[in-house]
Amino acid sequence: MSWIAPEIKRVDEPFVGDERAVLEGLLEWHRATLLHQCAGLTGEQLARWAVPPSNLSLLGLVRHMAEVERQWFRRRFGGADLPELFPGNDVDFEQADPAGAADDYATLLAEQDSARAAVADLSLDATFEHPKFGAMSLRWCYAHMLEEYARHNGHADFLRERIDGRTGG
């Protein structure tokens, strides 16, 4: 039997709270939303390029977001010397393989957990030096990750609808 992405329970972000709680809550909701769009699908369905000629797939988005979590939170803010998960241009999308869906899904979950841990003790005012843009704050990083997930969750809505007709991410 083929692996099937598990069901996900999304928890609403806090509607009242300090800045950190609201940012983290919104990011958690968006992280869960991507997984929610994958729930109940097989590796074959997740890897399908459902909107040709685009190479976007739900599995490609899972792989891409694992890379993004690693890049921003662990490598840049955490200072970890880690290799890219999927080195090369568009490899996260182009080489999304149904046979590796369970592993790629687990990688995203692990990267999300590691990202949380990497910045748990940092202030939103913490910075790192980006070679092109200079100082960047953790506050900005949270806002950027919200944008990144929100944009790709919009893609995931369309992909899921094309795969099995389900709407309402």
Backbone hydrogen bonds, N-H to C=O, Kabsch-Sander energy under -0.5 kcal/mol:
donor,donor_aa,acceptor,acceptor_aa,energy
5,A,41,L,-2.7
10,R,8,I,-0.7
22,V,18,D,-2.3
23,L,19,E,-2.6
24,E,20,R,-2.9
25,G,21,A,-2.4
26,L,22,V,-2.7
27,L,23,L,-2.3
28,E,24,E,-2.6
29,W,25,G,-2.1
30,H,26,L,-2.2
31,R,27,L,-2.7
32,A,28,E,-2.5
33,T,29,W,-1.9
34,L,30,H,-1.8
35,L,31,R,-1.4
36,H,32,A,-2.6
37,Q,33,T,-2.0
38,C,34,L,-0.8
38,C,35,L,-0.6
39,A,35,L,-1.1
40,G,5,A,-3.2
41,L,38,C,-1.9
43,G,3,W,-1.0
46,L,42,T,-2.7
47,A,43,G,-2.0
48,R,44,E,-0.6
48,R,45,Q,-0.8
50,A,48,R,-1.5
50,A,56,L,-0.6
54,S,51,V,-1.7
59,L,46,L,-3.2
61,L,57,S,-2.2
62,V,58,L,-2.2
63,R,59,L,-2.5
64,H,60,G,-2.8
65,M,61,L,-2.7
66,A,62,V,-1.7
67,E,63,R,-1.9
68,V,64,H,-2.4
69,E,65,M,-2.7
70,R,66,A,-2.1
71,Q,67,E,-2.8
72,W,68,V,-2.6
73,F,69,E,-1.8
74,R,69,E,-1.0
74,R,70,R,-0.7
75,R,70,R,-2.8
76,R,71,Q,-2.0
77,F,72,W,-1.8
78,G,73,F,-1.3
80,A,74,R,-2.6
82,L,80,A,-1.4
91,V,88,G,-0.9
93,F,90,D,-0.8
94,E,90,D,-3.4
95,Q,91,V,-2.2
96,A,93,F,-1.3
97,D,95,Q,-0.7
100,G,97,D,-1.9
101,A,98,P,-1.5
104,D,100,G,-2.9
105,Y,101,A,-2.7
106,A,102,A,-2.3
107,T,103,D,-2.3
108,L,104,D,-2.1
109,L,105,Y,-2.1
110,A,106,A,-2.5
111,E,107,T,-2.8
112,Q,108,L,-2.6
113,D,109,L,-2.3
114,S,110,A,-2.7
115,A,111,E,-2.6
116,R,112,Q,-2.4
117,A,113,D,-2.1
118,A,114,S,-2.3
119,V,115,A,-1.3
120,A,116,R,-0.8
122,L,119,V,-1.6
126,A,123,S,-1.9
128,F,136,M,-1.6
130,H,128,F,-0.7
130,H,134,G,-3.0
134,G,130,H,-2.1
136,M,128,F,-2.2
138,L,126,A,-2.1
139,R,124,L,-2.3
141,C,137,S,-2.1
142,Y,138,L,-2.5
143,A,139,R,-2.0
144,H,140,W,-3.0
145,M,141,C,-2.8
146,L,142,Y,-2.2
147,E,143,A,-2.0
148,E,144,H,-2.8
149,Y,145,M,-2.7
150,A,146,L,-2.6
151,R,147,E,-2.6
152,H,148,E,-2.1
153,N,149,Y,-2.9
154,G,150,A,-1.6
155,H,151,R,-1.6
156,A,152,H,-2.6
157,D,153,N,-1.9
158,F,154,G,-1.5
159,L,155,H,-2.6
160,R,156,A,-2.8
161,E,157,D,-2.0
162,R,158,F,-2.1
163,I,159,L,-1.8
164,D,160,R,-2.4
165,G,160,R,-0.7
165,G,161,E,-1.4
166,R,160,R,-0.6
